[in-house]
């Protein structure tokens, strides 16, 4: 039955329309204007320092979404855009720069627009974290996908779906080399910016934030140029225009984090008079309900008069197939480049609930790319010098297992209400919503990234992927309560890799309190799952077992990128305990560099370089 359904779905997906030109008649053009790495630092969102006249004008005549959220980093975010599915349902698409294991029938949604007669162009970002980045998949989705792609290359009268993506506000704009080369006009005075309560009020923070405002102004001018081209071509009145940011901002504790600063992005949709009947609200409206990038694919299909696919997890926000949005959005944090960490969040209009699955790690664990900015470097320096106090100091401390914030009254998300008895009902509601979501999408993030079981097809069945039981064990692990140690030991003998992994991680989070489990941990050092064996090795490092370090050293030289990355992260976590492994670390790093091999190796090697430098400086 399953194979028959798959075959039917495949045929429906690939079948070319019999009369694409007829289907495309009188269809709206759809234009996406995309900026990278920015929160709603726009005048239309109430920011008084913003200088964004183009986008403000677009919002005045369009529909502004006050609570649009996405994944906190680009590649998983783009997976959700192009598929309408949660990245964690197709592991490891939830990890940064990975290749998600997607079902054979899955197609990027522009494919369906092309089949309906649309010209599709993408200028030029892909980065879909899956096989949809392949040449074959891109050719199926896009008529043009390059830096010259443009609606002007379509056939006369053909409707278009065109995407333009700019890097002006990308995180790299704060890297010193780009700040020197981009020549962004300076307008914003650093003394005028507001420093959030969780950041130290240091010059680097003010300077970076002021420059970020100026990059937003430059980006606004770039969008003005594209809109002028649309008007010059006489197409403005025939085109539905989306503007959005691709994930949260570039300032410290924003991008990569599950706070609103990492997931909240601007979204404006402008409907010309001709297509006002497709709009969800009248011009100038503000939509207060939560929406997410999962909604983009079904929305565009709906605007084109196409039925959204049944596998899509989002809601059509407009058009004939518009559907009332649910009360929640969900997002996830997993590996960020070479840094392993895992959290999940559920948000509504009032509250943000975050569940941290590595609460023993600090928020400010090393991530090479983000620490290239002056503000991040200043934060680390102030920490190392012992000059941080209060909320800014918490960035380098272990996380709580649960966080709950009332965002209207606490926009900086610094007052954790998870332990407040007045919010017990809210906490229980958000917990339940998150668990239901994790089970519904079959969240693959609860497997080690090196697990071969990851992927849509291999995790659908509770019998082969007992996610409910794995979640129960993970929930015990993050309590960091030594009374649960016997259950962690029993879990290490479990039949399923996920159960064993979270049993081992429970021991890791107990640190030296896991000493009574040393025998069981040693017995699983060479577990069939590399992820489980390395978690056991990490726990043994914390209780002083000499047998652990050779296992980690061996994993550093493993052919699997994921195994090497986990090993490098463990060496970062255990600090001075890793010192005897320095010769092996140097040998591995030098071998990669001398051979000029990536082997995917740039990801673990960044972490390895940091471990070596830290131990050397100490």
N, C-alpha and C positions, 0 to 999 in steps of 0.2 A: 504493500500500500504506500509506504514511504517513498519507494523508488518511483511509483507511478505519479505521485503528487509532484515529486521533483521534476520528472519529465514534462509534466503539464506546465509547471511553472517556467521551465526552461523554454518551452515552445512559445508560451505567451510573451516571454521577455524578448525573444529574438525575432519574433514574427514582424516583418516590416509591414507598416500600414499599406493597404491597397491603394489608397488615394491620399498620400501625405499632403499634397498641395491643397486638397479640399479640406482636410482636417485643420490645416493651418490658417484657413481663411478667417480674417477678422480677429486673429489672436493678438493679444497685447505683446509688444516687445517687453523684455525684462532685463534690466541692467542692475548688476551688483557692483557697488563701490565698496572696496574693502581696505581698511587700514589695519596695521598690525600692532598688537601689544598696547592697546590703550583702553582705559576705563572711560566713562562719559565726561571727560574734561572738555565740555562743550557749553556754550552759552545757553543753548536750548534745554540743557539739563540743570540749569540754575547755577553754573559755575561763573562767578563774577570776574575771575581773572582770565577767562577764556576769550580768545579772539578768533571766532569761527563763524563768520557771517554767512558763508555758503551753506553750511550744514544747518545753521539756525534757520535760514530761510526755507530750506527743504522741509524742516520740521514744522514750520508755521503753516505750510500748505499740505502737510502729510500727516501720518500717524506715528507718534512717538511711543515706544515701549519703554516704560520706566524700569522694568525688572526683567531684562533679557540676560540669561546666563549661559555659560558654556564650560567646557573643560578648561583647566587653568594653564594649558600649554598647547602649542599649535598643532602638532601632528595628530594626537587623539581628537582634538577639536575638529580638524578637517575630516577625519574619518566619519564623525557624526554628521557633518554637513553633507558629504557626498553620498552617504548610505541611508541616512535617517535612522541609524541604529546606534546603540551604545557601544563604544569601543570594547568595553569589558566583556561583551557577549561574543566577541571574536578574538580572544586572546592570541597573541600579546598586543593587539591593537591599542590596548589601554596604556602600554608603555611608550615612552618617548623614543621615536625613531626605531620602530620595529616593523615587522611584517605580519599583520594580523591574519589568522587562519580563517578565511571567509568561506561561506558555502559556495558551491560551484554555480548556483543560480543567481548570485548577487551581482547586480550591475549598478554602476554609478548612475544617479537619477538623470543626468543630462542625456543619457542614452535614450530614455523614453521621450524626451523632447525632440531629439533628432528623428526618431521614428514617426513623430507626429508632424514633421515638416519644418521644425525650427532649425535655424543656423545657430550653432553653439560655438562660442569662442572663450578662451581662458587666457588671460594675460597677467602673469605667466605662472602663478603658484600652483603646485600640485601637493606633494607631501601628504598623501592620504594614508600613510601608515599601514599599507596593505598591498596585495597584488594589483589593486586598482591604479598603482603608480607605474605599472608595466606599459610598454609601448602599445601593446595590443589593446589593453583596457582604455588607455588614453585616446587612442584612435577611434575606439567605439563611442566614447563619450563626447569628444570634441572635434568639430570640423577644423578648428585651429587651436593650438595650445603652445604658445610661444610668446616672446616679448613683442611681436608685431601683430598678434591676434587682435582683430577689431571687427565690429559689426559692419564696417564699410566693405568687407570682403564677401558679403552674402550675395545671393542672387537678388535681382530686382523684386521688391515687394515681399521678400521672404521675411517672416518674423524671426527675431533673434533673442537668444539668451546669452548675454555677454558679461564676463567677469573681469574687472580690473582691480589688481591688488598692488598696493604701494607699501614699500618698506620704510617710508620716511620716519614713522614713529616706532619702528622696530627697536627692540631692546639694544641692538648694536649701535643705535644712534648715540648712546651714552658711553660707548667705548672711546677711549682717547683718540685713536686713529681716525674714527669717523667724525668726531667732534671737530677735528682739525681740517678735514676735507670737505665736509658738507656745507660749510659757510651758511649756517642757519642764522638769519637776522635775529639779533637779541632785542627783545622788547620787555620781557618780564623781569622785574627787580626781585632778586632772591629774598629780600626782606619782606616782601608782600605775600609769599606763599605760606600756606598753613601746613605745619609739620604734624602728622598724626601722633596720637599719644603713645603709640608703641615704638616710635623711632626717637633716637636722640636728636636734639636740636643742634646739629653740627653743621658747619659751613658746606660740607660736601652734599648733605641732604638738600639744603636749600638751593644750592647751585644746580644740582641735577634736576630737581623738580621745576625750577624756573626754565631751564633749557627744554625740558619736556613740554611745557606749555608752548614754547616757541616752535617746537617741532610740530605740535598740533596745528598751529597757525599755518605753517608751511604745507602741511597735509591738506588743510582746508582749501588752500589755493590750488593745489593739485586737483582736487575734486571739482573745483570751479572750472578748470580747463576742460575736463571731460564732459561736464554738463553743457559747456558752451559748444563743444563739438556736436553734441546731441541736438542742440537748438539750431546750429548752423546747418545740420542735415535735415531740418524740418521734422524731427522725430520725437521731440520732447513731449508733445501732446499725445503720442501713441505709445509711450513707454512707462511701465511701472518701475520705479527706481528704489532699490534697497541700499541703504548705507549701514554698515556695521563694522565693529572692531572684532578681530579674530580671536582674541582672548584677553585676559586681564593685563594690567599695566606693567611697566618695566621697573617701577620703583621698589625698594626693598619690602619684602613680605607682601608682594602682589602676585605677579606672574609666578606660576608653579604652586601657589598656595590656594586653599579652598575657601579663604575668606572672600567677601564680596570684591575686594581689590584684585583678586585673581580670576574671578569668574564673571563679574558684572561688566557688561559691555554695552555700548550704545547700539540701538537699532531704530532706524527711521525707515518707514516705507511711504513713498509718495505715489499717489494714484492720480493720473490726469483725469480731467472731467469726463473724458470718453469712457473711462473704466471705473468711475466711482461706484457703480453697482457691484463691483468685485471687492470693494474696500470693507473692512470690518467696522469702520467708524467714519464720521465726517471729517473733512480737512481740519487740521489744527487740533485733533483729539490726542489725548494722552491715555494710554492703556496701562492700568495699574497692576493687572494680573501678571503672574510669572509666565515667561516663555523661554524657550531654549533653542539651541542650534538643531536639535532633533526635529524641530518644527519646520526648518527651511525647505527640505526636500518635498514633504507633502504640500507645503504652501505653494511652491513654484508649480508643481504639477497641477494643483487645483486652479491656479490662475490661468494655466494653459488649457483648462477644461478637461484635464486628465484625472482619473480616479487615483488617489494615492495608493501605493502598494500596501497590502495587508501586513507585511512584515515590518513596515516603518513604525517606529516607536513614538514619533512625534504627532503633533496636531496640525492640521491645515489652519492657518491663522486667517485666511482670506479666500475669496473665490467661491465657486458653487459647492465645494466640498468642505467648506469651513466647519470646524468642530470645536465645541467649547473646550478650552484647555483645562486640564486637571489642576488641583491645588498646589502641586509640588513640581520642582525640578530637581535633578540629581546630577552630581558631578563626582569625579574621582581624581586622586593624585596617586601616581605609581612611580616607576623609575623615571627620573629626570636626567637625561643623558646618562652619566655614569653613576648617579646617586640613587640608591635604593631607599624608598620610603613608601608608605601606603596609608591613605586615608580615604574616607568616603563622606559625602555630604548630601543632605536633603535641605531644601530651602522652600519657604513660601513667602508671601508678601511681608511677613512680620519677623520671622525667625530663621536663623541659620543654625543647623545642627551638624557638627563634625564628629566623626568617629575615627580616632587615630589607632591604626593597627600596629604601629611601631612607637608606642608612647615612651619607650626607654631612650629614644633618640631625641636630640634637641631640634627645634625648628631650623636653626641655623647650621645644619650640617653642610659640609663643603659641597658645592656644585660649581665646577670650574667656570662655566660661561657666565653665570649670574654674578660671580665675584670679580668680574672684570670691570665693573662700574665703580666709580669713586665712592659712592655712598656705601655700598656693600663693604668695600675695603676699609672705609672709616669705621663702620660698625664693628667689624672684626678687630681692628686695631684698638678701639676703645675697650672692647671686651678683654683683649689680651693684656691691656694696661690696667685692668681693674677699675676703670672709670665709669662703668655702667651701673645704674641703680634703677629700682622701680620697674616699670613696664618694659623699657628698652632692654633691660638685663634678661628678661624672660626669653628672648629670642634664642639664647644660647643655653637654655635649660631644657630638661626633658618635658615632653608634652603631657597634658592630661589625656586620659583615655577618651573622655567625652568633652565636647564644648557646645554650649548653647548660648546664642546671642539674640537679643531683641534689637534688630538692626535699625528701626526708626529712631529709637532713643539712644542707641550706642553704635553709630556708624563706623567707628574705628574697631569695633568688635574686640573690646578689651575686658568687658565685665562678663565673665563666664557664669552663667546661671544654672549650670548643670547640677550643682549641689544645693540650689536654692529651693526649699520646700514649696514656695509659692508657685514654682514652675514645674512641679512634678507631672501634672497632667500634660503639659506641652511636651516635656521630655519624653514621656511614654508614647505620645502620639507620633513624635518625630522618629523615635527609635523604631516603632512598629512600621512606619512608612518606609524607612530605609531598608529594614530587613525584607519586607515584602518585595521591594524593588530588586534587591540583590538576588533573591530567589527567582523572580520573574525573568530577569535578563540572564540568569545563570552566570553570574559574575566570575570570570576566569582569573581574576586577580588573587584569588585565594589559593592558587597553585604557584609553586616556584616558577619563575620565568623560564627555567630550563626544562620544565615538564613537557613531554611530547603530547600530553593530553589536551593542551590548550587548543581552543578553536571552537567555532560554532557547532559543527556536527558532532564533536566528541564530548560535549558537555551538556547536551540537551536532557540527558536521562539521569534522574536521581539515583538509579540503580548503579550506574557506572561512575557518576560524579555526585557523591552524597553531600551536596552542598549544605543542606540544613545541618547535618552533623558537623561538617567542617566549620560552619559559622559558630556553632555552639562551642567548639574547641577554641577558635580564635577569640571568642568573647571571654572565655576563661583566661586565655593567655594575657590579654591586655589588662586584666585586673591586677596583675603582678602581686598575687597573694600566695604565699608559700603553702597555704593549706591545700592548694590545688595541685601541688607537686605530684602526689600519687596518680592523679588523673593524667598528668603529662607523661609520666613513665608508662602508664598503660597505653596511652595513645601512640607511643613510639613503637609498639608492637602491632599497631593497627594495619589492616589490609590495604587501606588506601593511602596513597602518597600525601594527599592533602591533610588527612588526620595526623599522620606522622610529622608532617612539617610543622603544624601548629602546636603539636606536643613539644617538639624541639624548640620552637620559638618561645613557648611558655617558659622553658628553662632558661633561654637566653635572657628574657626580660627579668627573671629572678636573680640574675648575676650570681654572686657567691652563695646565695640561699638555695641554689639548685645542687649544692654539693652532694646531698644524699643520692642524687640520681646519676652520679658519675659513672657507675658501672653500666647502667642502661645506655647512657650517652656513648660510651666507648664501644659498646656492642653495635651501635648504628653509625659509626664513623664512615663505614663503607657501605652505607645503605644503597640499594638499587637506584634510588633517587639522589642525584648529586646535590640537589637543593636541600634535602633532608640531612645528608651527611655533613654538608658544610654548616648547617644550623647547629648540629650537634658539636661540631668542632668549635664554633664560636662560643657556645655555652661552656665547653671544657676549657677554653682559654680563660674565661672569667673565674674559673675555680682552680686554675693553676695546673692543669694536666698537660704534661710535656708532649703527649702523643698527638695533640691537636694541630700544632703548627705545621708539621710535615704534610698533613692532609691538605691544609690550606695552600702551602707552597706548591704541592702537586697540582691543585686546582688552578693555580695561576698559569700553569703551562698547558692547560686543557685546550682542546680544539674548539670547544663551545664558548662563544662570546658570552653567553649568559652565565655560564659557570665561572669564567674568569672575572666577570663583573662582580658576582656575589663574593668571590674570594677577596678581591681588592677592597670591597666595602667592609668586609670583616676586619681586615688589617687596619682600616681607618678607625673602626669602632673600638678595637681593643687597645689602641694607644701603645704604650711602652712595651706591652707584651709582644708586639710584633717585631721588636728590634732584632732578635736573632734571624729573622727572615730577610733582613736587608740585603744580604748578598744575592739571594734568589730574586728579590724584587728588582735589583739593579740589572741583573743578567737578563731577565725577561724584558725589561724596558729597553735596554740597549739592543737586544736582538731584534725587537720590533723596529726600532729606529734605523739600525744599520741596514736591515733588509728592506727598509722603506715599505713595510707591510702594514696594511690596515687590519686585515684579518677580522675586520670589524673592530680592530684593536684600539682605535682612538678612544673608545668609550671607557674601557677599564684602565687604559694607560693614563688618562687624565687623573683618575683617582689614585693610581699607583704613584704617579709623580708627586702628588700632594703628600701621600704618606711618607715617601722618602724624604721630601723636603722638611716635613714636620719633625721627623725623627732626627734628621741631621741638625736642625736648629736647636733641638733640645740636648 
